[in-house]
């Protein structure tokens, strides 16, 4: 009986392992990081403006800590105080 339980357990484990896999999803129109230069985390607002030019629009800081954003043609940059915390590509 113990031998049957062991064989069943082994078969169950191998069955679960066989079902574990991942697929890569390819989507048309998605821009990768290498294709879209944008500001990196930690850059100052003056560095961003000197490297990427003037933004299309600026949104005032809200909250505590103050979070502001600058919108460029292809991406949006989010700042905490005067430092970049994130830059995202626009769809």
NUKEDO-313010 format. One record per residue (C-alpha): residue number from 1; residue in one letter; chain; x, y, z. Coordinates in steps of 0.2 Angstrom, whole numbers, plus 5000, padded with zeros to 4 digits. Each point is the difference from the previous one (the first is absolute). Layout:
# NUKEDO-313010
+-----+------+-----+------+------+------+
| seq | type | mol |    u |    v |    w |
+-----+------+-----+------+------+------+
| NUM |    a |   A |    X |    Y |    Z |
...
+-----+------+-----+------+------+------+
# end
This chain:
# NUKEDO-313010
+-----+------+-----+------+------+------+
| seq | type | mol |    u |    v |    w |
+-----+------+-----+------+------+------+
|   1 |    x |   A | 5000 | 5000 | 5000 |
|   2 |    x |   A | 5014 | 5012 | 5004 |
|   3 |    x |   A | 5008 | 4996 | 4984 |
|   4 |    x |   A | 4984 | 5004 | 4990 |
|   5 |    x |   A | 4999 | 5017 | 5010 |
|   6 |    x |   A | 5018 | 5004 | 4995 |
|   7 |    x |   A | 4998 | 4996 | 4982 |
|   8 |    x |   A | 4984 | 5010 | 4999 |
|   9 |    x |   A | 5008 | 5015 | 5009 |
|  10 |    x |   A | 5015 | 4999 | 4987 |
|  11 |    x |   A | 4988 | 4999 | 4986 |
|  12 |    x |   A | 4990 | 5015 | 5006 |
|  13 |    x |   A | 5016 | 5011 | 5003 |
|  14 |    x |   A | 5006 | 4996 | 4982 |
|  15 |    x |   A | 4983 | 5003 | 4993 |
|  16 |    x |   A | 5000 | 5017 | 5008 |
|  17 |    x |   A | 5017 | 5004 | 4994 |
|  18 |    x |   A | 4996 | 4996 | 4982 |
|  19 |    x |   A | 4986 | 5013 | 5000 |
|  20 |    x |   A | 5011 | 5014 | 5006 |
|  21 |    x |   A | 5007 | 5010 | 4986 |
|  22 |    x |   A | 4999 | 5018 | 4994 |
|  23 |    x |   A | 4997 | 5008 | 4983 |
|  24 |    x |   A | 5007 | 5016 | 4993 |
|  25 |    x |   A | 4986 | 5012 | 4995 |
|  26 |    x |   A | 5005 | 5011 | 4984 |
|  27 |    x |   A | 4990 | 5015 | 4997 |
|  28 |    x |   A | 5000 | 5011 | 4985 |
|  29 |    x |   A | 5003 | 5019 | 5003 |
|  30 |    x |   A | 5008 | 4998 | 5017 |
|  31 |    x |   A | 5017 | 5010 | 5002 |
|  32 |    x |   A | 5014 | 4992 | 5009 |
|  33 |    x |   A | 5011 | 5009 | 5012 |
|  34 |    x |   A | 5015 | 5000 | 4988 |
|  35 |    x |   A | 4989 | 5008 | 4986 |
|  36 |    x |   A | 4993 | 5014 | 5012 |
|  37 |    x |   A | 5013 | 5011 | 5009 |
|  38 |    x |   A | 4993 | 5008 | 5015 |
|  39 |    x |   A | 5006 | 5007 | 5017 |
|  40 |    x |   A | 5007 | 4988 | 5013 |
|  41 |    x |   A | 4996 | 4999 | 5018 |
|  42 |    x |   A | 5009 | 5013 | 5010 |
|  43 |    x |   A | 5002 | 5013 | 4987 |
|  44 |    x |   A | 4996 | 5018 | 5005 |
|  45 |    x |   A | 4987 | 5011 | 4991 |
|  46 |    x |   A | 5014 | 5011 | 4993 |
|  47 |    x |   A | 5009 | 4984 | 4993 |
|  48 |    x |   A | 4984 | 4994 | 4992 |
|  49 |    x |   A | 4997 | 5017 | 4992 |
|  50 |    x |   A | 5018 | 5002 | 4994 |
|  51 |    x |   A | 5000 | 4982 | 4993 |
|  52 |    x |   A | 4982 | 4999 | 4993 |
|  53 |    x |   A | 4995 | 5018 | 4997 |
|  54 |    x |   A | 4985 | 5009 | 5007 |
|  55 |    x |   A | 4985 | 4989 | 5003 |
|  56 |    x |   A | 4983 | 5002 | 4991 |
|  57 |    x |   A | 4992 | 5003 | 5017 |
|  58 |    x |   A | 5004 | 5000 | 5018 |
|  59 |    x |   A | 4988 | 4995 | 5014 |
|  60 |    x |   A | 5002 | 5008 | 5017 |
|  61 |    x |   A | 5005 | 4990 | 5015 |
|  62 |    x |   A | 4987 | 4992 | 5011 |
|  63 |    x |   A | 5000 | 4990 | 5016 |
|  64 |    x |   A | 5014 | 4997 | 5013 |
|  65 |    x |   A | 5013 | 4997 | 4994 |
|  66 |    x |   A | 4996 | 5011 | 4986 |
|  67 |    x |   A | 4999 | 4990 | 4983 |
|  68 |    x |   A | 4999 | 5010 | 4984 |
|  69 |    x |   A | 5001 | 4995 | 4982 |
|  70 |    x |   A | 5006 | 5006 | 4983 |
|  71 |    x |   A | 4993 | 4994 | 4984 |
|  72 |    x |   A | 5011 | 4998 | 4985 |
|  73 |    x |   A | 4995 | 4994 | 4982 |
|  74 |    x |   A | 5004 | 4982 | 5003 |
|  75 |    x |   A | 5000 | 4998 | 5019 |
|  76 |    x |   A | 4995 | 5007 | 5017 |
|  77 |    x |   A | 5013 | 5003 | 5014 |
|  78 |    x |   A | 4995 | 5000 | 5018 |
|  79 |    x |   A | 5010 | 5009 | 5013 |
|  80 |    x |   A | 5000 | 5000 | 5019 |
|  81 |    x |   A | 5007 | 5017 | 5005 |
|  82 |    x |   A | 5012 | 5003 | 4986 |
|  83 |    x |   A | 5006 | 4982 | 4997 |
|  84 |    x |   A | 4993 | 4988 | 4987 |
|  85 |    x |   A | 4991 | 4985 | 5008 |
|  86 |    x |   A | 4993 | 4993 | 4984 |
|  87 |    x |   A | 4999 | 5003 | 4981 |
|  88 |    x |   A | 4987 | 4991 | 4990 |
|  89 |    x |   A | 4997 | 4998 | 4981 |
|  90 |    x |   A | 4983 | 5007 | 4994 |
|  91 |    x |   A | 4990 | 4988 | 4989 |
+-----+------+-----+------+------+------+
# end
